[in-house]
């Protein structure tokens, strides 16, 4: 049974994918190798690296003498790891990964999927005694969560290095589901989130003119790092009509607080 799927560049059909069973390896590079992945570009080493499947994760070996490879998590809003030249068997635990190779001025990429990931069920946590206090207590039906979702939206939409939205942009983005929103309301919710999530802007953002930007950046960084806001949560930014119908289909409700 395969545990890792390698998707070559420009692969449009399942038949072009390469499946690797746990314990097996695949070599990639400019030179054609039996069962390997050929990347025909003069900037790619003849043998650029190896991918080894290990149950529900995989290992990356960088055989380049001078180029760092980057493995991105396309669903992680900028999450990535760097694999230095010569590094052997660097573990990658992303379910969906994009391997980026610098090649003579170009950036070449191919995908690696690890769909066999396993998670424990709720029964594994049903032990006697008091319940564990949640690390982050967020109510997705409140307007502060909609403000947090709007802050995170650009990076969740595939722009991992996007700046945090300005307050005026947040007001416009929130208005479809919150018609009476004002700048003061957004500022209040940002301050409330910073208090609730215990974040503070760093020393470099402490001067008066940059405090709001520092709070926004700190909130976005924390929310995305710990998956407090996911792409599915952006439904709270939908307009009232479409929001109501979509919530009905998903059996969810959204009732902001004043």
C-alpha positions in Angstrom: 0.0 0.0 0.0 1.4 3.3 -1.0 1.8 6.0 1.7 3.2 9.0 -0.3 2.2 10.4 -3.7 4.6 12.6 -5.7 2.9 14.9 -8.3 5.3 16.0 -11.0 5.3 19.5 -12.4 2.3 20.2 -14.7 0.8 16.8 -13.9 -2.9 17.0 -14.8 -4.0 13.3 -14.5 -3.8 10.8 -11.7 -1.9 8.5 -14.1 1.1 10.8 -14.0 1.4 10.6 -10.3 4.1 8.5 -8.6 3.1 6.4 -5.6 5.7 5.3 -3.1 5.1 2.6 -0.4 6.5 3.0 3.1 10.2 2.2 3.1 10.6 2.9 -0.6 12.5 5.9 -2.1 12.3 8.0 -5.2 15.2 10.0 -6.8 14.6 13.3 -8.5 16.8 15.4 -10.7 17.8 16.4 -14.3 19.0 12.9 -15.1 16.5 10.2 -15.9 16.5 7.4 -13.4 14.3 4.3 -13.5 11.2 5.0 -11.4 12.4 8.5 -10.6 11.1 12.0 -11.2 12.9 13.8 -14.1 13.0 17.6 -13.9 14.4 18.7 -17.3 16.0 22.1 -16.4 19.6 23.0 -16.8 19.6 24.6 -13.3 18.6 21.3 -11.6 21.4 18.9 -10.5 21.6 15.6 -12.3 20.7 13.9 -9.0 19.0 16.6 -7.0 17.6 14.6 -4.1 15.6 11.7 -2.8 12.2 11.3 -1.2 11.7 8.4 1.1 8.2 7.3 2.3 7.8 6.5 6.0 4.2 5.5 6.8 2.3 8.8 7.1 5.3 11.2 6.6 8.3 11.4 4.3 12.0 12.2 4.3 13.8 14.6 2.0 17.5 14.4 1.1 19.0 17.4 -0.6 21.9 16.3 -2.8 22.7 19.8 -4.1 26.1 21.1 -3.2 25.0 24.8 -2.7 21.2 25.2 -3.0 18.7 25.1 -0.1 15.4 23.5 -0.9 12.2 24.8 0.6 9.2 22.6 1.5 6.0 24.7 1.7 2.7 23.8 3.3 0.2 25.2 0.8 -2.5 25.1 3.5 -0.3 26.6 6.2 -0.5 30.3 5.3 3.3 30.6 4.8 4.4 27.6 6.9 7.5 26.0 5.4 10.8 24.2 6.3 14.2 24.7 4.7 16.4 21.8 3.8 20.1 22.8 3.6 22.5 21.5 0.9 23.7 18.0 1.8 21.0 17.4 4.4 20.0 13.7 4.6 16.6 12.5 5.5 15.0 15.7 6.7 11.5 14.7 8.0 8.4 16.4 6.5 5.1 15.9 8.2 2.8 18.1 6.1 -0.1 16.3 4.6 0.2 18.5 1.5 3.6 19.8 0.5 5.2 21.7 -2.3 9.0 21.2 -2.9 10.5 24.4 -4.3 13.9 24.1 -6.1 15.9 27.2 -7.1 17.2 26.6 -10.6 19.2 29.2 -12.5 16.9 32.1 -11.8 13.7 30.0 -11.8 11.7 28.5 -9.0 10.6 25.0 -9.9 8.1 23.1 -7.8 6.4 19.7 -7.5 3.9 18.4 -4.9 4.2 15.6 -2.4 1.1 14.3 -0.6 1.0 12.1 2.5 -2.7 11.1 2.7 -2.3 8.3 5.2 -2.1 10.4 8.3 -3.9 9.0 11.3 -5.5 10.9 14.2 -6.8 9.7 17.6 -10.5 9.7 18.3 -12.3 11.5 21.2 -12.4 8.2 23.2 -8.6 8.4 23.6 -9.1 11.5 25.8 -12.0 10.4 28.0 -10.1 9.9 31.2 -11.4 10.4 34.7 -10.8 13.7 36.4 -11.3 17.4 35.6 -11.2 18.5 31.9 -8.2 20.3 30.5 -8.7 24.0 30.2 -8.6 25.0 26.5 -5.4 26.8 25.4 -7.4 29.4 23.4 -11.0 30.1 24.2 -12.7 31.6 21.0 -16.4 31.8 20.3 -16.8 31.5 16.5 -20.3 33.1 16.8 -18.9 36.4 18.1 -17.9 39.5 16.1 -14.4 39.5 17.5 -13.9 36.2 15.7 -15.1 37.7 12.4 -12.5 40.5 12.9 -9.8 37.9 13.5 -10.9 36.0 10.3 -10.8 39.2 8.3 -7.3 39.8 9.6 -6.1 36.4 8.6 -8.0 36.2 5.2 -5.2 37.4 2.8 -2.8 34.8 4.1 -5.4 32.0 4.2 -6.3 32.9 0.5 -2.8 32.0 -0.6 -0.7 35.2 0.0 1.6 34.0 2.8 3.6 37.3 2.9 0.6 39.7 2.6 0.7 42.6 5.0 -2.1 42.7 7.6 -5.2 44.6 6.3 -5.7 48.2 7.2 -8.6 49.0 9.5 -10.5 50.7 6.6 -10.1 47.5 4.6 -11.4 45.5 7.5 -14.5 47.7 7.8 -15.3 47.2 4.1 -14.7 43.4 4.4 -16.9 43.0 7.5 -19.8 45.2 6.3 -21.7 42.5 4.3 -22.2 40.5 7.5 -22.0 43.4 10.0 -23.8 46.4 8.3 -23.2 48.8 11.3 -19.5 48.2 11.6 -17.3 51.2 12.3 -13.6 51.9 12.6 -14.0 52.3 16.4 -15.7 48.9 16.6 -12.9 47.2 14.7 -10.2 48.9 16.9 -12.2 47.8 20.0 -12.3 44.2 18.8 -8.6 44.2 17.9 -7.8 45.4 21.5 -10.1 42.8 22.9 -8.5 40.0 20.9 -5.1 41.1 22.0 -6.2 41.0 25.6 -8.1 37.7 25.2 -5.2 35.9 23.4 -2.6 37.7 25.5 -0.5 39.0 22.7 1.4 42.3 22.7 3.3 44.0 19.9 7.0 43.7 20.0 9.3 46.5 21.2 9.9 47.6 17.6 6.2 48.4 17.2 5.6 50.0 20.6 5.6 53.6 19.4 2.1 55.1 19.2 1.8 55.2 15.4 2.6 51.5 15.1 0.8 49.9 18.0 -2.3 48.8 16.0 -0.1 47.3 13.3 1.9 45.5 15.9 -1.2 44.0 17.5 -2.7 43.0 14.1 0.5 41.2 13.1 0.8 39.5 16.4 -2.8 38.3 16.3 -2.4 37.0 12.7 0.8 35.2 13.5 -0.6 33.5 16.6 -3.9 32.6 14.9 -2.3 31.0 11.9 0.5 29.3 13.8 -2.0 27.4 16.0 -4.8 27.0 13.4 -7.2 29.2 15.4 -8.6 30.4 12.1 -8.8 28.1 9.1 -10.0 28.7 5.5 -13.4 27.2 6.3 -13.9 29.8 9.0 -13.9 32.6 6.4 -17.6 31.8 6.0 -18.2 34.3 8.8 -17.3 37.1 6.3 -20.0 36.1 3.8 -23.0 38.4 3.0 -26.2 37.9 5.0 -28.1 36.1 2.3 -25.4 33.7 1.1 -24.2 33.3 4.7 -27.6 32.2 5.9 -28.0 29.6 3.2 -24.4 28.3 3.6 -24.7 28.1 7.3 -28.0 26.2 6.9 -26.3 23.6 4.8 -23.4 23.3 7.2 -25.7 23.3 10.3 -23.9 26.3 11.8 -25.1 29.6 13.1 -23.6 33.0 13.3 -24.9 35.6 15.7 -22.5 38.5 16.4 -22.3 40.3 19.7 -22.8 44.0 20.0 
